[in-house]
Amino acid sequence: ATLDKTFSLAIRESYDYTCAYPGCQFCGNHSLRNSADNRVECAHYYNRYRSSGRWHPDNCASLCRDAHMFLEHNKALEVKFFTELLGSTRHDWLVERHQRSFRYKPWERAEMNTHYAAQKKAIARRRINGELGFIDLVAWD
């Protein structure tokens, strides 16, 4: 649970708590960092049940709650969104990665948690220094 929370916060920070869905009709793509209900979520392209992509930044995007539900119920649009977000080469790599089956060892999960916590702090420092917009989150592997 700790790694899931750390990773989710790192994803949202990398997107500056803004919905990545282009021209989002639900939130208008405004930062939701300080909104009362903090409606921005870490949305997984491939469900979290497979370790192969659960904690990889290419498998996730920051989406407002409504866009997240909209894409989850419109798979063709979700595929289009992630293909455009990643580009075809990275998208194809993610599809291939998803087809692999493996489990991380407890020490690897602990290492990932440390990595993503450090990434979140580094991105937050860049925000304090005035950097806006999406900041790439470096994958653990």
C-alpha positions as CSV (number, residue, x, y, z in Angstrom):
1,A,0.0,0.0,0.0
2,T,2.9,2.4,0.7
3,L,4.4,2.0,-2.7
4,D,1.0,2.4,-4.4
5,K,0.4,5.7,-2.5
6,T,4.0,7.0,-3.2
7,F,3.8,6.1,-6.9
8,S,0.3,7.7,-7.2
9,L,1.5,11.0,-5.6
10,A,4.6,11.0,-7.8
11,I,2.5,10.6,-11.0
12,R,0.1,13.4,-9.9
13,E,3.0,15.7,-9.0
14,S,4.7,15.0,-12.4
15,Y,1.5,16.3,-14.1
16,D,1.2,19.2,-11.7
17,Y,-2.1,17.8,-10.4
18,T,-3.6,18.5,-13.8
19,C,-5.8,16.2,-15.9
20,A,-3.9,15.0,-19.0
21,Y,-7.0,14.4,-21.1
22,P,-6.8,17.0,-23.9
23,G,-9.5,19.6,-23.7
24,C,-11.1,17.9,-20.8
25,Q,-14.7,18.9,-20.7
26,F,-15.0,17.8,-17.1
27,C,-12.3,19.9,-15.4
28,G,-11.0,22.2,-18.1
29,N,-7.4,21.0,-17.5
30,H,-6.9,23.3,-14.6
31,S,-4.6,22.3,-11.8
32,L,-6.5,20.5,-9.1
33,R,-3.7,20.6,-6.6
34,N,-5.5,22.8,-4.1
35,S,-9.1,21.9,-4.9
36,A,-11.3,21.1,-2.0
37,D,-11.9,17.5,-3.1
38,N,-8.6,17.0,-5.0
39,R,-10.3,15.2,-7.9
40,V,-7.2,14.2,-9.8
41,E,-6.2,10.6,-9.8
42,C,-3.4,8.3,-11.0
43,A,-5.2,6.4,-13.8
44,H,-3.7,3.1,-14.9
45,Y,-3.9,2.1,-18.6
46,Y,-3.5,-1.5,-17.8
47,N,-5.1,-2.5,-14.5
48,R,-3.0,-2.7,-11.4
49,Y,-3.4,-6.4,-11.0
50,R,-0.3,-7.1,-13.2
51,S,3.0,-6.1,-11.6
52,S,4.6,-5.7,-15.0
53,G,3.2,-2.2,-15.4
54,R,1.7,-1.3,-12.0
55,W,4.5,1.0,-11.0
56,H,5.7,2.2,-14.4
57,P,5.1,5.8,-15.4
58,D,4.2,4.9,-19.0
59,N,1.2,2.9,-17.7
60,C,-0.3,5.9,-15.8
61,A,-1.5,9.4,-16.3
62,S,-3.0,12.0,-14.1
63,L,-6.7,12.3,-14.9
64,C,-9.6,14.1,-13.2
65,R,-12.0,11.6,-11.6
66,D,-14.6,12.2,-14.4
67,A,-12.2,11.8,-17.3
68,H,-10.8,8.7,-15.6
69,M,-14.3,7.1,-15.4
70,F,-15.1,8.2,-19.0
71,L,-12.0,6.6,-20.4
72,E,-12.4,3.4,-18.3
73,H,-15.8,3.0,-19.9
74,N,-14.7,3.9,-23.4
75,K,-11.8,1.5,-24.1
76,A,-11.2,2.6,-27.7
77,L,-10.8,6.3,-26.6
78,E,-8.5,5.1,-23.7
79,V,-6.3,3.3,-26.2
80,K,-6.2,6.4,-28.5
81,F,-5.5,8.7,-25.5
82,F,-2.5,6.6,-24.2
83,T,-1.2,6.0,-27.8
84,E,-1.2,9.8,-28.4
85,L,0.2,10.5,-24.9
86,L,3.1,8.0,-25.3
87,G,3.7,7.9,-29.0
88,S,3.4,4.7,-30.9
89,T,6.9,3.3,-30.1
90,R,6.4,3.7,-26.3
91,H,2.9,2.5,-26.5
92,D,4.0,-0.7,-28.3
93,W,6.7,-1.2,-25.7
94,L,4.1,-0.9,-22.9
95,V,1.8,-3.4,-24.6
96,E,4.7,-5.8,-24.8
97,R,5.7,-5.2,-21.2
98,H,2.1,-5.8,-20.1
99,Q,2.2,-9.3,-21.7
100,R,5.1,-10.3,-19.4
101,S,4.2,-11.9,-16.1
102,F,6.4,-11.3,-13.1
103,R,6.3,-10.3,-9.5
104,Y,8.6,-7.9,-7.7
105,K,10.4,-9.1,-4.6
106,P,9.8,-7.2,-1.3
107,W,13.2,-5.6,-1.5
108,E,12.5,-4.4,-5.0
109,R,9.2,-2.8,-3.9
110,A,11.0,-1.1,-1.0
111,E,13.6,0.2,-3.5
112,M,10.9,1.4,-5.9
113,N,9.1,3.2,-3.0
114,T,12.4,5.1,-2.1
115,H,13.0,5.9,-5.8
116,Y,9.5,7.3,-6.4
117,A,9.5,9.3,-3.2
118,A,12.8,10.9,-4.2
119,Q,11.4,11.6,-7.7
120,K,8.3,13.3,-6.2
121,K,10.5,15.5,-4.0
122,A,12.8,16.4,-6.9
123,I,9.8,17.4,-9.1
124,A,8.3,19.4,-6.2
125,R,11.6,21.3,-5.9
126,R,11.5,22.1,-9.6
127,R,7.9,23.4,-9.1
128,I,9.1,25.6,-6.2
129,N,11.7,27.0,-8.7
130,G,8.9,27.9,-11.1
131,E,8.8,25.0,-13.5
132,L,5.3,24.5,-14.8
133,G,3.5,21.7,-16.8
134,F,4.4,18.1,-17.1
135,I,7.8,17.0,-15.7
136,D,8.9,13.5,-16.7
137,L,8.9,10.9,-13.9
138,V,11.9,8.6,-14.3
139,A,10.9,4.9,-14.0
140,W,12.6,2.7,-11.4
141,D,13.6,0.2,-14.0
